[in-house]
Amino acid sequence: MKQFFKKISPLRPLSIIVGYDLQAQLKWIYKHNEIPKKYFVSKGNSLVTTIDTLPELVLAPHELEFSADIKLKNQTYLGLCLIENRIDTEVDTNFDLLFNDLIKSIKKEGKKIIYCAFGSFFTGINEHKDIAVFCLALFGAFHNYDNIHFILSINNEIRDAIKKIVPFPLNFSYFSKVRQLEVLKHSDLFITHGGLGSLKEAIYYSVPILVYPLDKKWDQIGNGQKVIYHKIGLVGNIKKEEPKTIEIKVYKLLNDNSFKINIANLSEKIKRKYKYSKDAKSIISLSQKI
């Protein structure tokens, strides 16, 4: 509806009256609250834009940044901000039915576990296509590996598109939505789009990360560079990756123990530094519901 009013200029006056013109509302708020007189954009830091006179809570650890100098005087970093006993919603019913037995079986056979998920905040056909093609490349690279088991979290549309082309290999399990913290507890490697929430959860459980950013508009590419900078994982191009190059990256992350050591050290450093009070836990819990 908002887009409709925005595109049809003759209806603009009507959209303002009924409250659908966000631009007019923001201008009114900006002027009515004298925002230009009260608040100023911080200067002296080209990497971060923030309001100089407003306290800012950053739901991430300072240690994940490229430099200590990035932190501004009005910013407070809150660490990983992870609620370990959170309640996930809309979880695949098969996950709760099958996951525990699946993990027991995989571990009994001594296999490595690789968890692959690309978040849920994408809707475009291009993202669906990229993920489907990437999964097919994974199949091509690892369908003969009997010492690795993949757990995929992919939506039903992507799953069905893949099934029309090729059956899932025996060493691949898939769910539409998982309890991510539960999966990461058991994982040896996390393949992800690079969202901040996923990075923080991987750090919490000391799981090396392989980042394939989906969207250039958001934080995924920058987060991938942080993964490289801190030597806790690698980055790939989801549009160009071939089975062989995926295989090389995965092999390196599973067999070069420095990645595991680096992320374990980072995790311990962060957990030791950030001790949450009851009030801080309430803020973090509330922010995760917004």
Steps between C-alpha positions, in 0.01 A plus 500: 500500500781740590676432172171556316455847650865582439481417129164665422574871543135623468420302814784655701273744690268214593796288613613780732151530651461128569856467631668295229758761398804406707717770347265775618475340844877484538539864392241604758672303777837640397376859514264471800770350724766750389729211414760713311548714812525213748683225319817498292670231294829399660814624328847355475401144408424423136424134573199548729208743480338572835337789687750672726259588781311170517615194695528203265487134601677269254374142517839357409846462655755775448754225437333415169584841353804565282650745749446629852493851352162434338323533835354846564464663842121463510502135400473203735569155360298224666685192377342199330156572650403137470209348691597133512158379615302703248184350351514468121172519310374335180759222529463212255303229682738240357790673671374428851403147396823403326791722603613334825508153345672639190776659707553182703533300180742746338722521808497122546643470149763764578393740227559876483185713507463800271201726554387710205238777527437830326261673739136581437506867398502460126207483262633567152514237229873568453583400857294180466681418178846571645437277802357217290798509261741514794336194660540313172869594500527365856345173381750481220795561731408278794250230398775236521637610839406239759676687785296823473129559557327822396197644677322751275245756612320599179143603435255270325512691170876451470475138611234421239697674224808290582301176517375556146860487380671242719425294814671602824817296567491268801747717693270805480206564733267797457242687706296810417595662831716371784586594855826659392669511839432130544656419162804723556575320828586193296649658186859500377438768235228756429423608142297821520393817316688701762223669697621646830271278708638186339860617543446568869345157553789328320749690717309402814541131414848540347399371156720611203304690236476494122315812381311533172334845504161518330431873504737790433267752666533373855779401737582158355802597290650703787441215741675265261803729500500497881505120488810514280663777708466303824601174324193314618386390156493561126279675243370393159294638213169312489439598137833371371598214729567165335493161676880479501554842658237429766673171572836676542359757745312241706803270513719787622255604772455143625868410497685822587455508877601868522146608406352300787761630742449863391122494535521314831740764635275780373195336656671460837627859496152636427322283757753597766463873430122537475318411821131581473299650782129429531422834331736432211343158443158662487619751238656225288191281527273788400719599206487148358121513491482826303 
